[in-house]
Amino acid sequence: MGWDEVVQTFPLEKQDEVIQKAVDALSNLGLEELRDRPRLQARAVATVQSILARRGWSASMDLVQAMAEAAASRLSGLGVIEAYLRPGEISEITITPYGQLWVLRKGEPDFTLVEERLDLEQTWRIVDALLAPLGRAVSEANPSVDGGLPRSDNLPGGARIKVLHPVIAPGLGYPSVNIRLYEPKPVPPEQLVAWGVAPEAVIYGLVDAVSRGLRVLVIGGTATGKTTVLSAIANGIPKTKRVVKIEDPEEIWLDHPHVVTIQARPSPPGSDVPPYTLADGVDDAMRMSPKWLIVGEIRTGDAALALFRAQMSDHPGLSTFHAEGPKEAVHRMAVIMFTDRGVRFEAAKSMFAQAIDLVVQVGWMDDEEGRRRKIVGVWEVASRKLSGGEVKFRRLYTPGDVALAEITAERTVA
């Protein structure tokens, strides 16, 4: 039960006193204890009860739990955002440079404002609490920081963090914070069907395509569910196969017994240590006897070139890319490969045609249930050769269809 849901019969000044005394009493806990939320909550409840007993005060168990939760939030440093770290309920949490707190609830297309103005000092404590366990810090010298919160009992899906310092995100002195919460457990194909992402025959047609070793690229805009769709159709990978994932940061959660994850990392600020890129991860994965390669999201030409080389060498693969259609995906991929690696446009397009079998696009669409994430199209690469200098596609699914058209691509999985 949340703090706002408790009937306040205990004077507020006494509540604040109890909470602060509990924080003081527990302030010597170590980092591991502070990050173990169930254990911290239990310690906080016992401490609150002890303080009440010594004072001769009484409070309902709901209020004891709420005061303990408030104390635990202060101790963890996560403060006001603690209540929104609920995977399955909240998709994203953001703090603007003007101190506003917004949340994106699961299944909704737009953010909701939940706090008009946060305390500035508390906001910086939140940033420190998020980044310190990762060995990161944001400053004028290092104004942009990426990181990931690992999976835990309190955050079973983990999360991705982006923090910008006010020096590059001006406002009222607040850092700009974005926390993307991942699914708390692997997403099975039937969950996509239940959410209305596509008809059952379409979802399981894609799962079957993956089981046959077809190389699938999932495309779409920001927050359209690319990773969720990829994770679900990856259930087609036979359980006997070894899977190597390359991500930045780790996001994809597979229900599979033999998975190794390689995670990219930036160069440490002020260090001569080079970054470890997605391209490095793909190159290393090729030496690890993978039967399937999964690249979380292609953002650079280096990563695209490395993935295409791997998939052209007959490794089945799954990956995601930010694009609003198959032709746009080819063009954007060619642009970043030319910009980052000097690959000519025609060569980049030819590599796309040879390395990709299916393109699955996800996006937001309106239906009788409202605005929802859906698969808005599936295309097959119709030829390994360019036609008029372009990749030729054949459409297999349009919203309103009940199943995929027949896939002509054939692959043999060793």
C-alpha positions in Angstrom: 0.0 0.0 0.0 1.4 3.4 -1.0 2.0 6.4 1.3 -0.9 8.4 -0.3 -3.3 5.5 0.2 -2.9 5.4 4.0 -5.6 7.0 6.1 -3.6 9.6 8.1 -4.8 9.3 11.7 -1.3 9.6 13.1 -0.1 13.3 13.4 2.1 14.2 10.4 4.7 15.8 12.6 5.0 12.5 14.5 5.2 10.6 11.3 8.1 12.8 10.1 9.9 12.3 13.4 9.5 8.5 13.3 10.7 8.4 9.6 13.8 10.5 10.3 14.7 8.5 13.4 14.4 5.3 11.4 16.7 6.8 8.7 19.2 7.8 11.4 19.1 4.4 13.0 19.7 2.6 9.7 22.2 5.0 8.1 25.2 2.8 8.8 23.9 0.0 6.6 26.2 -1.2 3.8 25.6 -0.7 0.1 24.5 -4.3 -0.5 21.9 -4.0 2.3 20.6 -0.7 0.9 20.2 -2.3 -2.5 18.4 -5.4 -1.2 14.9 -3.7 -1.0 12.9 -6.6 0.6 15.6 -6.9 3.4 15.8 -3.1 3.8 12.0 -2.8 4.0 11.9 -5.5 6.7 14.6 -3.8 8.7 12.8 -0.5 8.4 9.5 -2.0 9.6 11.2 -3.4 12.7 13.0 -0.1 13.4 9.8 1.9 13.1 8.0 -0.5 15.4 10.8 -0.2 17.9 10.7 3.6 17.8 6.9 3.6 18.3 7.2 1.3 21.3 9.9 3.4 23.0 7.7 6.5 22.6 4.6 4.7 23.7 2.9 5.6 20.4 0.6 3.3 18.5 -0.1 3.2 14.7 -1.9 0.9 12.3 0.2 -1.8 10.5 -0.6 0.0 7.2 0.9 3.2 8.6 3.9 1.4 10.0 4.5 -0.1 6.6 4.1 3.3 4.9 6.5 5.0 7.3 9.0 2.2 6.8 8.7 2.5 3.0 9.3 6.3 3.2 12.4 5.7 5.4 13.7 3.0 3.0 13.2 5.4 0.0 15.3 8.1 1.8 18.0 5.6 2.7 18.2 4.2 -0.9 18.5 7.8 -2.2 15.8 7.1 -4.8 13.3 9.2 -2.9 10.1 10.1 -4.9 10.8 7.9 -7.9 10.9 4.8 -5.7 7.1 4.5 -5.9 7.2 4.4 -9.7 9.9 1.7 -10.1 7.1 -0.9 -10.8 7.9 -3.0 -13.8 4.7 -4.0 -15.5 2.9 -0.9 -14.4 5.4 1.8 -15.5 7.4 1.8 -18.7 9.5 5.0 -18.2 10.3 7.6 -15.6 11.7 11.0 -16.6 12.9 14.1 -14.8 13.1 17.3 -16.9 15.7 20.1 -16.5 12.9 22.1 -14.9 12.3 19.6 -12.1 9.1 18.0 -13.4 8.6 14.2 -12.9 6.8 12.4 -15.7 5.9 8.7 -16.0 4.8 6.6 -19.0 2.4 4.0 -17.9 2.3 0.6 -19.5 0.4 0.5 -22.7 -0.1 4.3 -22.9 1.3 6.4 -25.7 2.0 9.6 -23.8 3.6 10.6 -20.5 1.7 11.8 -17.4 3.0 14.6 -15.2 3.0 13.4 -11.6 5.2 16.0 -9.8 5.3 19.7 -10.9 8.5 20.6 -9.2 10.9 18.2 -7.3 13.3 19.3 -4.6 16.6 20.1 -6.4 18.9 18.6 -3.7 16.8 15.4 -3.6 16.9 15.1 -7.4 20.7 15.2 -7.3 20.7 12.5 -4.6 18.5 10.4 -6.8 21.0 10.7 -9.6 23.9 9.8 -7.3 21.9 6.8 -6.0 21.3 5.6 -9.6 24.9 6.0 -10.9 27.1 5.3 -7.9 26.6 1.5 -7.9 27.6 1.6 -11.6 30.8 3.5 -10.8 29.5 6.4 -12.9 29.0 10.1 -12.1 27.6 13.0 -14.2 29.5 16.3 -14.2 30.4 19.3 -16.4 33.4 17.3 -17.6 31.3 14.2 -18.2 27.9 15.7 -19.0 26.2 12.6 -20.6 26.0 9.3 -18.9 24.5 6.0 -19.9 24.0 3.0 -17.6 21.9 0.1 -16.7 20.3 -1.0 -13.5 20.8 -4.8 -13.1 17.9 -7.2 -12.5 17.1 -7.6 -8.8 14.3 -8.8 -6.5 13.0 -5.2 -6.5 13.5 -4.6 -10.2 13.2 -8.0 -11.8 13.6 -6.7 -15.4 16.3 -4.1 -14.8 16.4 -0.7 -16.4 18.3 1.6 -18.7 19.4 5.0 -17.5 20.3 8.2 -19.3 21.4 11.3 -17.4 22.4 14.7 -18.9 24.1 17.4 -16.8 22.5 20.9 -16.9 25.5 22.2 -18.8 24.1 20.5 -21.9 20.4 20.3 -20.9 19.7 23.8 -19.5 16.7 24.6 -17.4 16.5 25.3 -13.6 19.7 23.4 -12.6 18.1 20.0 -12.6 19.7 17.0 -14.4 17.7 15.5 -17.2 16.9 11.9 -16.3 15.4 9.0 -18.3 14.8 5.6 -16.8 13.4 2.9 -19.2 12.0 -0.1 -17.2 12.3 -3.4 -18.9 9.7 -6.2 -18.7 9.9 -8.0 -15.3 9.9 -11.5 -17.0 10.4 -13.0 -20.4 7.5 -12.2 -22.8 6.0 -15.3 -24.4 4.4 -15.2 -27.8 0.9 -15.7 -26.3 1.4 -12.4 -24.4 1.8 -10.5 -27.7 -1.5 -12.1 -28.8 -3.2 -11.2 -25.6 -2.0 -7.6 -26.0 -3.4 -7.4 -29.5 -0.1 -6.9 -31.1 -1.1 -9.1 -34.1 -3.3 -12.1 -34.7 -2.2 -15.4 -33.2 -1.3 -16.9 -36.6 1.0 -14.0 -37.4 2.8 -14.1 -34.1 3.4 -17.9 -34.3 4.3 -17.5 -38.0 7.1 -15.3 -36.9 8.1 -17.7 -34.2 8.2 -20.5 -36.7 10.3 -18.3 -39.1 12.9 -17.8 -36.3 12.9 -21.6 -35.6 13.9 -22.1 -39.2 16.9 -19.8 -38.8 15.5 -16.8 -40.8 17.4 -13.6 -40.0 14.9 -11.1 -38.7 15.2 -7.3 -38.3 12.6 -5.6 -36.0 12.1 -1.9 -36.8 10.0 0.9 -35.4 10.1 4.2 -33.7 11.1 5.0 -30.1 9.1 3.1 -27.4 7.1 1.1 -29.9 8.0 -2.3 -28.5 10.7 -3.4 -30.8 12.6 -5.3 -28.0 9.5 -6.8 -26.6 8.5 -8.2 -30.0 12.0 -9.5 -30.6 12.1 -11.2 -27.2 8.8 -12.9 -27.8 9.5 -14.3 -31.3 13.0 -15.4 -30.0 11.1 -18.2 -28.3 11.4 -19.9 -31.7 15.1 -20.5 -31.1 15.5 -24.2 -30.3 16.3 -24.8 -26.7 19.4 -26.9 -27.7 21.0 -23.9 -29.4 23.7 -21.7 -27.9 22.7 -18.0 -28.1 25.0 -15.0 -27.8 23.4 -11.6 -27.2 25.3 -8.3 -27.8 23.6 -5.3 -26.1 24.2 -1.8 -24.9 23.0 -2.1 -22.2 21.5 -5.5 -21.6 17.7 -5.4 -22.1 16.5 -8.6 -23.8 15.4 -11.3 -21.5 15.2 -14.8 -23.1 13.5 -17.9 -21.7 16.3 -20.1 -22.9 18.8 -22.4 -21.1 22.0 -21.5 -23.0 22.5 -17.7 -23.3 25.7 -15.6 -23.0 25.3 -11.8 -22.9 28.1 -9.4 -24.1 27.5 -5.8 -23.0 29.1 -2.8 -24.6 30.6 -0.1 -22.4 31.9 3.5 -23.0 35.4 4.5 -22.4 35.8 5.5 -18.7 36.0 9.4 -18.3 39.6 10.6 -18.2 40.9 7.1 -19.0 43.0 5.8 -21.8 40.9 2.6 -21.8 39.1 2.3 -25.1 35.4 1.8 -25.3 34.0 -1.7 -25.9 31.5 -1.4 -28.8 28.7 -3.5 -30.2 30.9 -4.2 -33.1 33.6 -5.5 -30.7 30.9 -7.7 -29.1 29.8 -9.1 -32.5 33.4 -9.9 -33.4 34.0 -11.6 -30.1 30.8 -13.5 -30.3 31.9 -15.0 -33.6 34.7 -16.7 -31.7 32.3 -18.2 -29.1 30.6 -20.8 -31.2 27.2 -19.1 -31.4 24.3 -20.8 -33.1 22.2 -17.7 -32.8 23.3 -14.0 -32.6 21.1 -11.3 -31.1 22.0 -7.7 -31.3 19.8 -5.5 -29.1 19.8 -2.4 -31.2 21.9 -1.3 -34.1 22.9 2.3 -33.7 26.2 2.6 -35.6 27.6 1.7 -38.9 30.3 -0.4 -37.2 27.6 -2.5 -35.5 25.6 -2.9 -38.7 28.7 -3.9 -40.7 29.7 -6.5 -38.0 26.2 -7.9 -37.8 25.9 -8.2 -41.6 29.2 -9.9 -41.8 28.1 -12.4 -39.2 24.7 -13.1 -40.8 26.1 -13.3 -44.2 28.3 -16.2 -42.9 25.1 -18.1 -42.2 24.6 -17.3 -38.5 20.9 -16.9 -37.8 20.2 -13.6 -36.1 17.7 -11.2 -34.6 18.2 -7.5 -34.1 16.4 -4.1 -33.8 16.8 -0.8 -35.6 15.1 2.6 -35.4 13.3 3.1 -38.7 9.7 3.8 -39.9 9.5 1.3 -42.8 11.7 -1.3 -44.6 12.9 1.1 -47.3 13.7 3.7 -44.6 15.6 1.0 -42.7 17.7 0.2 -45.8 18.4 3.9 -46.4 19.3 4.7 -42.7 21.5 1.6 -42.5 23.3 2.6 -45.7 23.8 6.2 -44.3 25.3 5.1 -41.0 27.5 2.5 -42.7 28.8 5.1 -45.1 29.3 7.7 -42.4 31.0 5.5 -39.9 32.9 3.1 -42.1 32.9 4.6 -45.6 30.9 1.7 -47.1 29.4 2.8 -50.4 25.6 3.0 -50.5 25.2 0.3 -53.1 27.5 -2.1 -51.2 25.6 -1.4 -47.9 22.2 -2.1 -49.6 23.6 -5.3 -51.2 24.8 -6.4 -47.7 21.3 -5.7 -46.3 19.7 -7.9 -49.0 22.1 -10.7 -48.3 22.0 -10.5 -44.5 18.3 -10.0 -43.7 15.4 -12.3 -44.5 12.4 -10.7 -42.8 11.7 -7.1 -41.6 9.0 -6.7 -38.9 7.8 -3.2 -38.2 6.0 -2.2 -34.9 4.3 1.0 -34.1 1.2 2.6 -32.5 -2.2 2.1 -34.1 -5.8 2.9 -33.1 -8.3 0.1 -32.8 -11.6 -0.5 -30.9 -9.5 -0.9 -27.6 -7.8 2.5 -28.1 -4.2 3.3 -29.1 -2.0 0.3 -28.9 1.4 -1.0 -30.0 1.0 -3.3 -33.0 2.9 -5.1 -35.7 2.1 -2.7 -38.6 3.8 -4.8 -41.3 6.0 -7.8 -42.2 8.2 -7.9 -45.3 10.4 -10.6 -46.9 13.5 -9.6 -48.7 12.4 -10.9 -52.2 15.8 -11.1 -53.8 19.5 -11.3 -52.8 20.3 -9.0 -55.7 19.4 -5.4 -55.9 16.7 -4.3 -58.3 17.3 -0.9 -59.8 19.9 -0.2 -57.1 17.3 -0.9 -54.3 16.5 -3.8 -52.0 13.3 -5.5 -53.2 10.7 -6.4 -50.6 7.5 -8.5 -50.7 4.9 -7.7 -48.1 3.7 -10.7 -46.0 1.4 -9.0 -43.5 -0.8 -5.9 -43.3 -3.0 -5.0 -40.3 -6.4 -6.7 -41.0 -4.8 -9.9 -42.3 -5.3 -13.0 -40.2 -2.0 -14.7 -41.1 1.3 -14.2 -42.8 1.6 -14.8 -46.5 3.8 -17.8 -47.4 7.5 -17.1 -46.7 9.6 -18.2 -49.6 13.0 -17.8 -47.9 14.5 -21.1 -46.8 17.4 -21.7 -44.4 19.0 -24.7 -42.8 19.8 -24.5 -39.1 22.8 -26.7 -38.2 
